[in-house]
Every structure is written in C-alpha cells, then in structure tokens.
C-alpha cells in the first residue's frame, strides 16, 4: 500500500472532531438553557422545530423523545386498531417493526431490493391483505426508497405511507413533476432520529415527526404530550405519550443544524472518493444509487459475495487499523422477538443475503482525506490479493 498508517486512529464516527469548531457556540447554547432553566418544553424546542421545518421545505416538525417514539406517534396518528397490519421491510433496524408491534398492530414483512437495500415495491404489493392499513418505508443508509412507486401503491389501495427517515435527513426525492422534496415529507408522516451517531445528532436521545398536514401536526403534538393541546395543561383530549425533546437537546441541535448541508456535502465527497477507488474491484460491490433520490451517506455500505468473504475483509481491515461494522446481521423475521409472526428461514432471500454480506466503512464529515485514501487502499489490497 502506498499510504502510511494514519497518525490518528481511523474512526467510524468522530464526534469530538466534528464538534470542535462548534465548541464555543455549543457552550453558549448550554449556558443559555441553564440560565433560563426551562428544561422541559422551553423556547428552544419550538425554535428548533421551526428551523428544521424550514430546512425541510416548510414541513411541520413535532419534536419528541427519540426516533422510535416518533415512529410510534406517526402510527398512533393514523387511528389504527389492534390487529391492523403495517408492511415493514425485513432488512432494517428493529425499531421499525417494534413501533408497530408495541401498539398491538401486526408487522407484515416484505423483502428489499438487493442493490439499494430499500423496500421492494413489488414485494410490498404482494404483502397487502384486507387488514393492511399502512406501509412503513425505511430510507436506509442515507437514500430514499422508491417513493413514487410506493406512494402510488398506497394510493391504489387506500393505505397510509409512513417514512422512517432516521438515516436520511437532508436527502431529497424527485417527484414525477420534476420537483424535489425532502425525504420524510412525502407520506402522511415521516420520522427522524437525533441519536448522536445520526447525520444530525444530539448529545443524547431525540427525535421528531414530520408532516405537511397542519391538522396531523396538531394531533401529533397532543399525542406526544399526554393528549394535551398547547396551553391546555391538565386537559387530556386523547390517550397519548410522554415523549418530548429536552430543551437542552433542542438548543444544541440548533447550533448543529446550519452545518448539516456542509456535513452532507463532506460525506458525499468521501463517498465519491470511495466510489472511484473501489468501483471496479473484484469481490465487492459499492453502494448503488436509487434513481430519483440524493444520498446523504449515513453509511457507506459495501456488499460482498458471501459471509466468508465479508469476514475475511473485516478481519483484514481490523489488522490494518480500520474499523467496520455490519448493519444489520439478522433480518427481522429471524429475530427471537418476532418468531410469532410465523416466517421461516429463507422467507426473505434478499434480506437474508444482505445480512450475510453487507459491510459499512468509516465515513463522517471530519474524516481527513489521508484516512479516506488509506481505507480505500486497504480495501484495494484485500480485493486484489
């Protein structure tokens, strides 16, 4: 390999380096909240909601405690009944199905596309039954699923479309008329997470529900606040949750939000360098791009030919000081908590195969160019060895 081992360790995510230029502003935000002492539902929360909504093209933003709560709130806003079915991709983080199951609804799994890793519209169509009420689409690793096909499917069958946008904040989707809209704002409701490792991460848990429907936004606010309307404390109009974004987290997120565009561009530049270096290598496939979507590269995920090949590359990377991670090693239908759904091994062959073969490389906005080159050269050395 031409490059020397980097002087500083290669990290999957380097939040201290990303936060360092913002330190003064972050400390000022912390002091502002400390002095106001409005730790719950303080002014910073609504200011952040307004600013994020503007960033997302005028969406209503309802902050909440975390991304999983956001999914649950989005589903609660649909008025579904126990036993109603929600289609969920088989290859995703467990929170997507968990939010369905905890409400007494039934997750119905559907396979994903092998190159984009997102919900296969044809598989979703095949999973529809008379009890189906919604489709939850996951914008995995940083790009949109095929929202045009999935929205058309939902409209044909009078189903709600929920977008799990925890990994793709800042991505856009091109509508059939040529207009671009923010990921998470196409369906009845979208959700996002501010978990620290996300592209827009807090300093703890946090999440939000997104919608262009003012009435649904008001309903979501009630659901997230014990069923109360603004200014009507102790009057509970519906059964809700206690799911609020802390004022402190909102203030810190306000500092970070103006930098999200630049951080996204940095991720895209790193991905482009990986593409150039790794695109023609044997033994692996670089991430495909979904037509109509931009990609914000929450993860840069390779696909290997087999589980054995993945293990070999992961070990080779480790030996050369490069971390890597598998998102996700077990499909939903093989998780112990979801055995009651009755799916057998092999029921979702694409999800099964991806769980055996995907591997994500380091990518974050503060990643030095020398480290990008080094990681690429280590992968090249393995693939050509």
N, C-alpha and C positions, 0 to 999 in steps of 0.2 A: 504494500500500500504506500502511496506517495505521501499522504498526510501523516504527521506525527500525532501521537495521542494528545488530545487537548489538555491544556494546563489545568482547566477547571473541569469537574466531572460533567458528563453529559447527563441531562435530566429529562425525564418525560415531560415535566412541567416545572418551571422555575418561577414561582410566585414572588419570592423576595426580589429577584432581578426585575420582574415586571412592575412591581410596586415601588421600587427605589426612586424613580423620577417623580413619583406622586406623593412622596412621604410628607412633605410639608402640607399639601392640600388635604391628605388623609388625616393628619393630626389635627388640622384646623376643624375638619368636619367632626371629629371625635369630641373636641373641646366644645364645639357649638352645641352638640346634643347634651353633653354633660352639664353645661351651664343652663340650658333650657329645662333639663330634667323631664322632658316629655317623651319618655322612653317607649310608650305604647300609643300608637296612632298619632304620633307627633306630626308637625307640619311637613317634615322632610319626606314622609311617606307619600303624601299626595303630590308633592313637588316631583318626586321621582317618578310616580305613575304618569304624571303629565308629560314629563320629559321623555320617558321611554315610549309613551304613546305617540308623541310627535316623531320620534326616531322610526317608529314602525308605521308611518304613513297615516297617522290620525286614529289609530286604534284606541279603544278604551282598555285600560290596564287596571286590573284588580289585584293588588299585591296580596300575598298570603305567606304562610309559614315555610313552605317548601314545594318542590316540584311535584311530589306525589299527592300532596293535598290539592294542588292546582288541578291535577287530573280528576281527582275525586269531585271537586267542586264543579268542574265542567260537566261531568256526568250527572251530578245532582241537579244542575240547571235544566236538564232535559226532561225531568219528571218521570223517569223510568220506574218500572215496577219490578219487584223481585222476580227473578226468572227470565226477565228480558235478556236478550243476547246482544253482545257487543263484539264485533270482529276485531281481533288484535293480531299483529304479526307474531309468528312463532320465534323469530330471531330479534330479540330486543332485551333491554333491561327489565327485570321482573316488575318494576313499578307500574308498567303499562297494564299488565294483567291484574296486578294487586289492587289497583284503584277500582277496577271493575268488580272483582270478587268481594271486596270488603263491603260493597253496597248491596250484596245479595243478588247481583247480576251474574250472568254466565259469560265468561270469556270463551269465545269461539275462535280458535286459532286458524290462521291461514299462512301459507308459505310466502317466501320473499323471492325477489329476483336475484340471480346469482352474481350479477356484476355491480348493481347499485346497492344491494343489501336491504332494500326497502320493500314494502308490501306490494305483492304482485296483484294488480287489479283483477286479473282472471281468477286467481285463487280466492280473492275476496268475494268475487261474484259467485263462485261455486259454493262458498260457505254460507250464503244467505238462506235463511229459513223463515217461516212465518213469524217466528219470535224475534227476528233480528230487528234492532231499533237503531243501531249506530255502528259506525266504522271508526276505529281509532287508528290513525296513521302515524307512524313514527319517522321523523326526519333524521335518520340515523347517521352518525359520524359527521354531520355538518351540511348535508344537502337534502333538498325536498324529495319526497316520493313523487310519483306521477299524480299530481293534484288534479290535473284536468280530467284524467281518466277516472280517478276515484270520486271526484265531485260529480261527474256525470253518472257514475254508478249509483251514488247516493240519491241523486235527484230522480233517477228512474225508479228507484224502489222506496222513495219517501223515507230515507234514512238520514240521521244526523251525521255530520263529519266532524270529528274531534282530531286536532293536530297536536301530537306530542312533539313540541319544538324545543325540548330541553337542550339538544345538542346543535341546534342550527339557528340560533338567534343571529339576526343580521343577514341571513340568506334571503334570496328573493325568488319568486316564481313568476314566469311569464304566462299571462292569461291568453286564451285564444285570440283576443282582440289586439294582442301585442303589448298591453300594459303590464308592467311589473308590479307585484305586490309583495309585501313582507311575508315570509314564512310564518305560519301561526295565525294568520289573519284571513285565511280563505274559508275555512269551515265555520260551523256555528260557534265554535270556541276553539282557541288554541291555548297551549300552556307552555311555560318555560320554567327553568330552574336556575337559581343563583348559587348553587352548590359551589364551593370555592374553586373547583377544577374546571368549571364551565367557562366558555369564552367570555361571558360577563359574570364573574363570580364575586360573591360577597365574602365576608370574613366569618361565615357561619352558614346556617341554612337560610333559605329564602326561595320564594317562587312567585309566580303571577299567572293569572288567567287573562287571555286576550280575546277581544271580540270587537266587531264593528257595530254591534247591536246595543244601543243605549239601554233599552229595556232589560236585555240579558245582563249587561254590566251592573245595573242596579240590583237585579236579582242575585248575582254572584256576590256583590258586596254584603247583602243580607246573609247569604249562606255562610260566608266566611266570618261573620261577626255575630254568632249566636242567633241569627234570624232577625237582627235589629236593623232598622233603617238609620241613615245618618241623622243625628240629632234627636233620636227617639230611644234613648237608653232605657232599659228595663221594659220595653215593649217588643215582644218577640213574635213576629208575623209568621215565622216558619221554623221548622227544626233545622238548625244549622250546625256549624263547627266553630271552634275557637282556633282560627287559623289566620294569624296576622304577621306581616313583615315588621320586624322590630325597627323603630325609628333609627337606631344606630346603623343598622344594615342599609337602610334606605339612604342615609346621608353618605355613607361610604360608596355605595353604588352610584350616587350622583357624581362623585368625583371620577369614577371609572368610566361611566357611560360615554363622555365626549371622546374617549380614546378608543372606543370599540371599533370604529371604522379603520383606524390605523393598525390596530392589532389584527383585525381581519385581513387587511392587505399584507401584513407581515407573514401571517400563516399561509396565505395564498402564494406568496413568493417562495417560501420554503417548499411548499408542495410542488411548485413548478420546477424547482431545482431537483427535487427527488424524482419527478417525472422524467426529466431529461436524463438523469444519471441511471435510472432503473428501468426505464420503459421498454428497453429491448433485451433485457436479461432473460436467460432461460430460467426455469424452475420457479418463477413467481409472476404474479400479475399485479400491476399498480391499480390504484382506485379508478374505477370508471366514473364518468360524469353523466348525471341524469339530464337529458335534453330538457331545456326549459328552466333549469334551476342553476343558481350560482352555488358555490361550495365554500363554506367558511372553515372547513378543516378543523373541526373539534378533534378529530383523529385523522391520521394518515395511515390507512389500513391496507396492508398487502394481503394477497391470497396466495397460498402455497398449494402445491399439488397434492399433498397428503399431510396427515397429522405427524407422520415421521419426519417429513421434510420441514414442517414448522418447528418441531422440537429441535431439529439439527440447526436451523438458522437461529433460533432463540438462544441456544447454547453458545453458538459461535459469537453472536452479538455480546452475550454476557462475558465471554472470555476476553473480549476486546473493550470492555468497559461501556457498552451501550445497553441501556435498559430497553425493554419492550414489554408489551402486555397484550393479553388476549381478551378482547371484548366481543363475544361472551363465550365461555367454554361449554355451556349447557343450554340447549334450547328450552323454551318454556314447557313444552309437553313432556320433557323428561325430568323436570324439577319435582322433587318429592311433594311439594305443596299442591301441585296441580295434577297429580295422578288420578284424582277423582273425575277428571274430565274424560277419561277413558281413551286417550290417544295411545297408540302403540309406537314402539321404536320404529323409525322409518316412515312415520306418517307424513313428515315434512322433510323430504330429502334434501332440499336446498339448505334449509336451516341447519339440519344435521351436518351437512358437509361444511358449511361456513364455520360452525362451532369447532370443527376439527382443523380448520385450515387458515383462519384469519390471524393476522399479527399486526399490531399497531406500533409504529416507530415514534421516536420523540418528535414533537412539534409544539412549539409555543412561541409567542411573539418576541421574547427576549433571546431566542436561540441564536448564538453567534454564527456567522457564515462558516467559520472554520469547523464548527461542530457539525453543521449540516453536511459539509464536504466529507468529513471523517465518517459520519454514519453511512453516507452513501457508498463510500469506498469499502467499508467493512461488508456491507451487503453485496457489493460487486465481487469482492474477493471470495465470499462464500458461493455465490451463484455461478462463478466461473471456475471454481475449484474442482 
